[in-house]
């Protein structure tokens, strides 16, 4: 939450490692309220995430971080583009 920047929201993740296969979900709920109210929800499901060595905790965390970093980048990029479009 960053109320001074007019943002609030939550990021929920659930990951499962079963039989060497990493899968999971992200749920992002965002609310921007500087010049009105904009709510953006994102649900992302992963059936199989590449992981170099599923028996190594550092590799599992790195695989999750890689997947979530991509979602964060896409989310932030699209929100920025949306605001630029709305303010034209």
Secondary structure, DSSP 8 states (H G I E B T S, - for coil): -BGGGTEEEEEEEEEEEETTEEEEEEEEEEEE-SSS-EEEEEEEEEEEE--S-TT-HHHHHHHHHHHHHHHHHHHHHHHHHHHHHHT-
